């Protein structure tokens, strides 16, 4: 297994530990530990693709696991946020539905006669960056509020809401753009 794939696999392995810290109140500074793990996982996402392309380490395994690892990490965080009361289930549903939609379109395109690979577009990249940023800031606010006992509850929730609603909006926009760009693969007459 090459270095790029090891980084991607490492991102998947981090997720259960991240969820553990997000979920167990008895762990001292749990949100700080969760934040460190999420940030570390996010950084591996930046580097695995660059390393794979630069050193010619692109593999089918990496093409499969990299987007899956991203979705597992983000969805784990958002599910924890719902459990903690930090966001609404509809926000998670919107983001999850878009991911299923895009994954389905990619599957259809790849299995079509053209064997097309549909890359992420600019909107998808912006959506990912905003979502990752919203998650990092939300966990940091949890650390300030719950771990350090700096009571910022109402302000923290307002900031989380704005960031996660923005993420949901960008998710919808990127999903619509993706559908328009891939409309030849989702033609119901075919």
C-alpha positions as a Markdown table, in Angstrom:
| # | Residue | x | y | z |
|---|---|---|---|---|
| 1 | Unk | 0.0 | 0.0 | 0.0 |
| 2 | Unk | 1.4 | 3.4 | -1.0 |
| 3 | Unk | 1.8 | 6.5 | 1.2 |
| 4 | Unk | -1.3 | 8.3 | -0.2 |
| 5 | Unk | -3.5 | 5.3 | 0.4 |
| 6 | Unk | -2.1 | 4.9 | 3.9 |
| 7 | Unk | -3.1 | 8.5 | 4.7 |
| 8 | Unk | -6.6 | 7.9 | 3.4 |
| 9 | Unk | -6.9 | 4.7 | 5.4 |
| 10 | Unk | -5.6 | 6.6 | 8.5 |
| 11 | Unk | -8.4 | 9.1 | 8.0 |
| 12 | Unk | -11.0 | 6.2 | 8.2 |
| 13 | Unk | -9.3 | 4.7 | 11.3 |
| 14 | Unk | -9.5 | 8.1 | 13.1 |
| 15 | Unk | -13.3 | 8.3 | 12.8 |
| 16 | Unk | -14.2 | 5.9 | 15.7 |
| 17 | Unk | -11.8 | 7.7 | 18.0 |
| 18 | Unk | -13.3 | 11.0 | 17.0 |
| 19 | Unk | -16.8 | 9.8 | 17.6 |
| 20 | Unk | -15.7 | 8.4 | 21.0 |
| 21 | Unk | -14.4 | 11.8 | 22.1 |
| 22 | Unk | -17.5 | 13.6 | 20.8 |
| 23 | Unk | -19.8 | 11.2 | 22.6 |
| 24 | Unk | -18.4 | 10.5 | 26.1 |
| 25 | Unk | -18.9 | 13.4 | 28.5 |
| 26 | Unk | -16.6 | 11.9 | 31.1 |
| 27 | Unk | -13.5 | 12.4 | 29.0 |
| 28 | Unk | -11.6 | 15.5 | 30.1 |
| 29 | Unk | -11.2 | 18.0 | 27.2 |
| 30 | Unk | -13.1 | 15.7 | 24.9 |
| 31 | Unk | -13.9 | 18.4 | 22.4 |
| 32 | Unk | -10.2 | 19.5 | 22.2 |
| 33 | Unk | -9.2 | 15.8 | 21.5 |
| 34 | Unk | -12.0 | 15.5 | 18.9 |
| 35 | Unk | -10.9 | 18.8 | 17.3 |
| 36 | Unk | -7.3 | 17.6 | 17.1 |
| 37 | Unk | -8.4 | 14.3 | 15.5 |
| 38 | Unk | -10.8 | 16.0 | 13.0 |
| 39 | Unk | -8.1 | 18.6 | 12.1 |
| 40 | Unk | -5.5 | 15.8 | 11.6 |
| 41 | Unk | -7.9 | 13.8 | 9.4 |
| 42 | Unk | -8.7 | 16.9 | 7.4 |
| 43 | Unk | -5.1 | 17.6 | 6.8 |
| 44 | Unk | -4.5 | 14.1 | 5.5 |
| 45 | Unk | -7.3 | 14.8 | 3.1 |
| 46 | Unk | -5.3 | 17.7 | 1.7 |
| 47 | Unk | -2.2 | 15.7 | 1.3 |
| 48 | Unk | -3.2 | 12.3 | 0.1 |
| 49 | Unk | -4.4 | 13.4 | -3.3 |
| 50 | Unk | -1.5 | 15.7 | -3.9 |
| 51 | Unk | 1.0 | 13.0 | -3.0 |
| 52 | Unk | -0.8 | 10.5 | -5.2 |
| 53 | Unk | -0.8 | 12.8 | -8.2 |
| 54 | Unk | 2.7 | 14.2 | -7.7 |
| 55 | Unk | 4.4 | 10.8 | -7.2 |
| 56 | Unk | 2.2 | 8.8 | -9.6 |
| 57 | Unk | 0.6 | 6.8 | -6.7 |
| 58 | Unk | -3.0 | 7.1 | -8.0 |
| 59 | Unk | -4.8 | 3.7 | -7.6 |
| 60 | Unk | -8.3 | 2.4 | -8.0 |
| 61 | Unk | -8.3 | 1.7 | -4.2 |
| 62 | Unk | -7.4 | 5.4 | -3.6 |
| 63 | Unk | -10.1 | 6.6 | -6.0 |
| 64 | Unk | -12.6 | 4.5 | -4.1 |
| 65 | Unk | -11.5 | 5.1 | -0.5 |
| 66 | Unk | -10.7 | 8.8 | -0.6 |
| 67 | Unk | -14.2 | 10.2 | -1.3 |
| 68 | Unk | -15.6 | 7.5 | 1.0 |
| 69 | Unk | -13.3 | 8.5 | 3.8 |
| 70 | Unk | -14.3 | 12.1 | 3.4 |
| 71 | Unk | -18.0 | 11.2 | 3.6 |
| 72 | Unk | -17.5 | 9.0 | 6.7 |
| 73 | Unk | -15.6 | 11.7 | 8.5 |
| 74 | Unk | -18.0 | 14.5 | 7.8 |
| 75 | Unk | -21.1 | 12.4 | 8.4 |
| 76 | Unk | -19.7 | 11.1 | 11.7 |
| 77 | Unk | -19.2 | 14.7 | 12.8 |
| 78 | Unk | -22.7 | 15.8 | 11.8 |
| 79 | Unk | -24.4 | 12.9 | 13.4 |
| 80 | Unk | -22.5 | 13.7 | 16.6 |
| 81 | Unk | -23.7 | 17.3 | 16.2 |
| 82 | Unk | -27.3 | 16.2 | 16.1 |
| 83 | Unk | -26.9 | 14.0 | 19.2 |
| 84 | Unk | -25.3 | 17.0 | 21.0 |
| 85 | Unk | -28.1 | 19.4 | 19.8 |
| 86 | Unk | -25.7 | 21.5 | 17.8 |
| 87 | Unk | -27.6 | 21.2 | 14.5 |
| 88 | Unk | -30.9 | 20.0 | 13.1 |
| 89 | Unk | -31.4 | 16.6 | 11.5 |
| 90 | Unk | -32.6 | 18.3 | 8.3 |
| 91 | Unk | -29.1 | 19.8 | 7.8 |
| 92 | Unk | -27.6 | 16.4 | 8.0 |
| 93 | Unk | -30.2 | 15.0 | 5.7 |
| 94 | Unk | -29.6 | 17.6 | 3.1 |
| 95 | Unk | -25.8 | 16.9 | 3.1 |
| 96 | Unk | -26.3 | 13.1 | 3.2 |
| 97 | Unk | -28.9 | 13.2 | 0.4 |
| 98 | Unk | -26.5 | 15.2 | -1.9 |
| 99 | Unk | -23.7 | 12.7 | -1.2 |
| 100 | Unk | -25.9 | 9.8 | -2.1 |
| 101 | Unk | -27.1 | 11.6 | -5.3 |
| 102 | Unk | -23.6 | 12.5 | -6.4 |
| 103 | Unk | -22.2 | 9.0 | -5.6 |
| 104 | Unk | -25.1 | 7.5 | -7.6 |
| 105 | Unk | -24.5 | 9.7 | -10.6 |
| 106 | Unk | -20.8 | 8.9 | -10.5 |
| 107 | Unk | -21.6 | 5.2 | -10.4 |
| 108 | Unk | -23.9 | 5.5 | -13.4 |
| 109 | Unk | -21.4 | 7.6 | -15.4 |
| 110 | Unk | -18.6 | 5.1 | -14.6 |
| 111 | Unk | -20.7 | 2.1 | -15.7 |
| 112 | Unk | -22.0 | 3.9 | -18.9 |
| 113 | Unk | -20.7 | 3.2 | -22.4 |
| 114 | Unk | -18.4 | 6.2 | -22.0 |
| 115 | Unk | -16.9 | 4.9 | -18.7 |
| 116 | Unk | -16.9 | 8.6 | -17.7 |
| 117 | Unk | -15.3 | 9.8 | -14.5 |
| 118 | Unk | -17.0 | 12.9 | -13.3 |
| 119 | Unk | -14.5 | 15.0 | -11.2 |
| 120 | Unk | -15.5 | 17.3 | -8.3 |
| 121 | Unk | -16.4 | 20.7 | -9.6 |
| 122 | Unk | -15.6 | 24.1 | -8.0 |
| 123 | Unk | -18.9 | 24.2 | -6.1 |
| 124 | Unk | -18.2 | 20.8 | -4.6 |
| 125 | Unk | -14.8 | 21.9 | -3.5 |
| 126 | Unk | -16.2 | 25.1 | -1.9 |
| 127 | Unk | -18.9 | 23.0 | -0.2 |
| 128 | Unk | -16.3 | 20.7 | 1.2 |
| 129 | Unk | -14.1 | 23.5 | 2.5 |
| 130 | Unk | -17.0 | 25.3 | 4.1 |
| 131 | Unk | -18.4 | 22.2 | 5.7 |
| 132 | Unk | -15.0 | 21.2 | 7.1 |
| 133 | Unk | -14.5 | 24.7 | 8.4 |
| 134 | Unk | -18.0 | 24.7 | 9.9 |
| 135 | Unk | -17.2 | 21.5 | 11.7 |
| 136 | Unk | -13.9 | 22.7 | 13.0 |
| 137 | Unk | -15.4 | 25.9 | 14.3 |
| 138 | Unk | -18.3 | 24.1 | 15.9 |
| 139 | Unk | -16.1 | 21.7 | 17.8 |
| 140 | Unk | -13.9 | 24.6 | 18.9 |
| 141 | Unk | -16.9 | 26.4 | 20.2 |
| 142 | Unk | -17.8 | 23.2 | 22.1 |
| 143 | Unk | -14.4 | 23.1 | 23.6 |
| 144 | Unk | -14.7 | 26.7 | 24.7 |
| 145 | Unk | -18.2 | 26.3 | 26.1 |
| 146 | Unk | -18.1 | 22.8 | 27.6 |
| 147 | Unk | -14.5 | 22.0 | 28.2 |
| 148 | Unk | -13.2 | 25.4 | 29.4 |
| 149 | Unk | -16.6 | 26.4 | 30.9 |
| 150 | Unk | -16.6 | 29.7 | 29.1 |
| 151 | Unk | -20.4 | 30.1 | 28.8 |
| 152 | Unk | -21.0 | 31.1 | 25.2 |
| 153 | Unk | -23.9 | 28.9 | 24.6 |
| 154 | Unk | -26.3 | 31.2 | 22.7 |
| 155 | Unk | -23.5 | 32.8 | 20.6 |
| 156 | Unk | -21.9 | 29.5 | 19.9 |
| 157 | Unk | -25.2 | 28.0 | 18.7 |
| 158 | Unk | -25.9 | 31.1 | 16.5 |
| 159 | Unk | -22.5 | 30.8 | 14.9 |
| 160 | Unk | -23.0 | 27.0 | 14.4 |
| 161 | Unk | -26.4 | 27.5 | 12.8 |
| 162 | Unk | -25.1 | 30.2 | 10.4 |
| 163 | Unk | -22.1 | 28.0 | 9.3 |
| 164 | Unk | -24.0 | 24.8 | 9.0 |
| 165 | Unk | -27.0 | 26.4 | 7.2 |
| 166 | Unk | -24.4 | 27.9 | 4.8 |
| 167 | Unk | -22.9 | 24.5 | 4.4 |
| 168 | Unk | -26.3 | 23.0 | 3.6 |
| 169 | Unk | -27.0 | 25.8 | 1.1 |
| 170 | Unk | -23.7 | 25.2 | -0.7 |
| 171 | Unk | -24.5 | 21.5 | -0.6 |
| 172 | Unk | -27.7 | 22.0 | -2.5 |
| 173 | Unk | -26.1 | 24.4 | -5.0 |
| 174 | Unk | -23.2 | 22.0 | -5.7 |
| 175 | Unk | -25.7 | 19.1 | -6.0 |
| 176 | Unk | -27.8 | 21.0 | -8.5 |
| 177 | Unk | -24.7 | 22.0 | -10.5 |
| 178 | Unk | -23.5 | 18.4 | -10.5 |
| 179 | Unk | -26.9 | 17.2 | -11.8 |
| 180 | Unk | -26.9 | 19.8 | -14.6 |
| 181 | Unk | -23.3 | 18.9 | -15.5 |
| 182 | Unk | -24.1 | 15.2 | -15.5 |
| 183 | Unk | -27.6 | 15.4 | -17.0 |
| 184 | Unk | -26.7 | 13.0 | -19.9 |
| 185 | Unk | -26.2 | 10.2 | -17.4 |
| 186 | Unk | -29.5 | 10.8 | -15.5 |
| 187 | Unk | -31.8 | 11.0 | -18.6 |
| 188 | Unk | -34.9 | 9.0 | -17.5 |
| 189 | Unk | -35.5 | 8.0 | -21.2 |
| 190 | Unk | -32.3 | 6.0 | -21.3 |
